[in-house]
Amino acid sequence: MKKVLTLALCAATVGCISAQKINVDNAKKLSGKFDKIEEARSLIKKAMEDPTTANDANTYYIAGKIEMDAFDKGFQNGMIKPDDPSANPEVMAQELLNAYKYFLQALPLDSVPNEKGEIKPKVSKNIVGTLAGHVNDYFKAGADMYSAQKFYPEAYEGFIIYADMPDMAFFGNKAPKLLDADRAQAYFNAGISAYSGNEVAKAADAFKKARLLGSDDSKVYMYEIACWQTLAQRDSALDKQAQDAIMEIARAGFNKFGLEEPIFFNNLINTYVQEENYDKALSEVDALLAQNGNNANLLGLKGFIYDRKGDDNASIEAYKTAVALEDCDYETLKNAAKKYLRVGSNKYGELAPGDSAGKLAVKTGYFDVANDICQRAKGLKSDDPDLANVIDNIDYALQTYF
């Protein structure tokens, strides 16, 4: 009786394996037929879900081939008839992404040793050749998904796959040879896509990869800093990690772009200030002042450092020197006006009610100076609500206190 049952179970198992292999074979036959793609997907899905074929490399290879053949067919049809349904850029981009994921599932299964301990890949060579032949299509897939506002994961994945390909070990000597500048652009695009999809950590990593490939675009550095600032704002537990990252990025940005892009040195100094390492911040600024002479942005930074340090007199002196320069920039002017207003308000609050001479000294030494600085700043940028608020506060003080 046991023998009969065993034979019956074996027959059932063989029948199941045979049925799923038939599904794989039938799906393969439908590959490349756009009107049959859903039927092919359904057949291969059954094989992927069944234990008898779920760990077979060929199952996932055929799944990937179905998607890649659909893409190739759509590309051919689009050359003849651009509005052919199979040539829809978004549809084709999704087919490429699907194919990649299936192929990556097939590769490790294709290298599993057989019962003799031998590794005899059957589909890996075809997968490598197919992906290598479509490398540029993945960049376009990212662009098409971005245009369709499918920022993450679709657009991000398209750009990342393209940029990562030269470093993928499974390609071996078939790895695509891409220019670093092109890869950096793809990583940058992936970063923009991830950020647009609210995946800020993924965006930061993509921007970093673009930076490390030597991107000459300063926005790569700026956006990477912005990502870490956003991450720290969302999670205070990331403060230290964010500060360290911003320090690294800002230093790299400053080394590459110098004072032509002040944002990098400014962020570098701001990181020191956040760590309350005021002496280091001041020494960095003084070293550049020694090399470049009086520079409004650098002097403004010095005023900022002393302000955070709590040394109002030194802060005022630094800002005073900065605003005396004819080419003083807008931000430095605005920050100087704020500093004069704050210090003037504090000094006015310390005066005795009847101290007319003291009031006049505060008015001319702080509030009038702050007002003059604001007018200069307004001439450079008249539509800043922050500056308008400073002016309103100065006007109120002048009309009320004096």
Buried (B, 14 or more C-beta within 10 A) or exposed (E): EEEEEEEEEEEEEEEBBEBBBEBBEBBBEBBBBBEBBEEBBEBBBBBBEBEBBEEBBBBBBBBBBBBBBBBBBBBEBBEEEEEBEBBBBBBBBBBBBBBBBBBBBBBEBBEEEEEEEEEEBEBBEBBBEBBBEBBEBBBBBBBBBBEBEBBBBBBBBBBBBBBBBBEBEBBEEEBBEBEEBBBBBBBBBBBBBBBBBEBBBBBBBBBBBBBEBEBEBBBBBBBBBBBBBBBBEEEEEBEEEBBEBBBBBBBBBBEBBEBEBBBBBBBBBBBBBBEEBBEBBBEBBEEBBEEEEEBBBBBBBBBBBBBBBEBBEBBBBBBBBBBEEEEBBBBBBBBBBBBBBBBBBEBBEEBEEEEEEBBEEBBEBBBBBBBBBBEBBBEBEEEBEEBEEBBEBBEEBBEEBE
